[in-house]
Amino acid sequence: MADFEYLSPEGLRSDGRRPQELRVLSCNISHCLQADGSAYLQQGNTRVIATVYGPHDVSRRSEAQHDKAFINCQFSMATFSTSERKKRPTGDKSCLETSLALKKTFEAAILTDTYPHSKIDIFVQILQSDGSDKAVSINAITMALIDAGIPMKDYVCATSVTLINDTPIVDLNYFEERGPGPELIVGTLPKSGKIVFLQVNSRLHIDNMEKVLKEGMNGNQRVHTILDTLIKKHLEKSILT
Amino acid sequence: MADRILSDFEISYIKQGVLADMRSDGRSCRDYRSFELRSGIVSNTSGSAEIKLERTNILVGVKAEIGQPNPLNPNKGRIEFFVDCSALASPKFEGRRGEDLGRNLAHRLSDLYENSNCIDLESLSIIPGQDCWIIYVDALVLEYSGGVLDCLSIAVKGALANTKIPKLTVIGEGEEQEIEISDNPFDSTSIDTNNVPVFVSLSLIGNQFIVDASHEEEACSLCQLSVGVNHKGSICSILKEGAGSFKHRQYNEAISLASEIGVSVIEKITLTNNTAPEKML
């Protein structure tokens, strides 16, 4: 794998994208009719379904908070989603960690004080994994929350970035994610530019941090533009029909 | 099963509809809803299929892996079923709370496949006693509302028909046998799913068995009969579920009805499998 070319001399990546180019993003809003809000989001070959139930009554007394809504998040990966079969769809360490991270992210974005004593359930499922699972999950949850009509400060958009030969590379696929570079996942509220999710895996030199982070934020702006158009199109369609 | 609470009026409306042979969605007692089956939709798998029947939505992914055969059947491969009732379908399945139902459904499927001998497991053997193909059939319930067992069996049949197993060659003899996988990814064999049965569930409402009950109808039915039917209309398995009871005469009628419906469902699966363009979700 050492001599695998992540960036060709012409400056193109293994799948033909330019370093800052995102994968094709498509989204089906209200994918599951049973849920209060749902979205099926596909970014390249990574496919995610997110559903939102609520705000509804808390299921356990201890969950009730007098001043804000309780947010519950469960991240799971279908057993067939990865190239190696997973034994369990949820409940393993990395899934729990991701669940918690997503919960904290959306606690920062949802106007939780609108719904005291209630609970919002967020469920995400990776159907097919090809890199940037967390970032794509965040984008999918945002769409599902908007579909559910839950008030938020802003969209939460996320992308993953790595650094190869001093060039920041945005929206990683599986090979790039497993590559030698560090991986930075950043989720922002695009309008205010505030960071609500940040994760860096493996070492990243402090001098490069600024560059990589900036590219991630730029990527988020582009994701925001796409998501915004998709939402507006969806609304137009649902008003007309 | 995920509960659906109905009022007394709703129950009597459904019961009277069944009596009049006109159910709430306009079907007669013998009508099956139309379903949409698509295969080859998850590229990480050896085979996959998705079924949508009204609001029930199930995704099945099949992965073929090399493993060790069961010591009791050294010259046979294995098929393992796993059903995940994900929280997406209902918050009731959150955490591990969907596991019981999932395990139950997986068990039903593996029983059906084992008892009907529908797949030639010997063709999945590579080196007897040493290596065989293990076919992992993983189902994911994305939306849950009625007819889950039926949908599951249809989707699994669709996914298995779509499954491609890489061609292997065994090199060497005796103890030192080695497996070599063909370099060409298109060089593959498929599984013969012709004999694979599907489940047809009949629900007893009042004194009448109905086919393909909706979520509401399931909720007011006291007893269900799930019948495994293959393409010839032969019965491969029967299981009565629920607290109700029925008469012998009704049973005979129900079985012949199931066999008839089963054949038509399988015909539809074969038709979609042969004509389906491999479309994305």
Contacts between the chains, C-beta under 8 A, distances in Angstrom:
chain1	res1	chain2	res2	distance
A	32	B	57	7.1
A	32	B	88	6.5
A	32	B	142	6.5
A	32	B	143	5.1
A	33	B	55	5.7
A	33	B	143	7.4
A	34	B	55	6.0
A	34	B	89	7.1
A	34	B	90	7.3
A	34	B	143	5.4
A	34	B	144	7.4
A	34	B	145	6.7
A	35	B	88	7.3
A	38	B	88	7.8
A	40	B	281	6.9
A	42	B	280	7.8
A	42	B	281	7.6
A	45	B	43	6.4
A	47	B	42	7.9
A	47	B	281	6.7
A	49	B	88	6.0
A	49	B	142	6.5
A	51	B	87	7.9
A	51	B	88	4.7
A	53	B	91	5.0
A	59	B	91	7.7
A	72	B	94	7.7
A	74	B	87	5.2
A	74	B	94	6.0
A	74	B	95	7.2
A	76	B	84	7.9
A	76	B	86	6.3
A	76	B	87	7.3
A	78	B	59	7.3
A	78	B	61	6.6
A	78	B	84	7.1
A	78	B	138	6.9
A	78	B	140	5.0
A	79	B	61	7.3
A	79	B	82	6.2
A	79	B	84	6.8
A	79	B	136	7.5
A	79	B	138	4.3
A	79	B	140	7.9
A	80	B	42	6.3
A	80	B	44	6.5
A	80	B	45	4.9
A	80	B	48	7.2
A	80	B	61	2.8
A	80	B	62	7.4
A	80	B	63	5.6
A	80	B	136	7.6
A	80	B	138	4.8
A	80	B	140	8.0
A	81	B	42	7.6
A	81	B	44	6.3
A	81	B	61	7.7
A	82	B	44	6.6
A	83	B	44	5.6
A	85	B	63	4.9
A	85	B	65	6.5
A	85	B	136	5.6
A	85	B	138	7.5
A	89	B	84	4.7
A	89	B	86	6.9
A	89	B	140	7.5
A	90	B	95	7.7
A	91	B	95	7.5
A	91	B	96	6.8
A	121	B	87	7.5
A	121	B	91	4.9
A	121	B	94	7.3
A	123	B	86	7.1
A	123	B	87	4.2
A	123	B	88	5.1
A	123	B	91	7.7
A	123	B	94	7.4
A	125	B	86	5.5
A	125	B	88	5.5
A	125	B	140	7.2
A	125	B	142	7.6
A	127	B	42	6.5
A	127	B	59	6.6
A	127	B	140	7.5
A	127	B	281	7.5
A	128	B	42	5.2
A	128	B	43	6.6
A	128	B	44	5.5
A	129	B	44	7.1
A	130	B	44	7.9
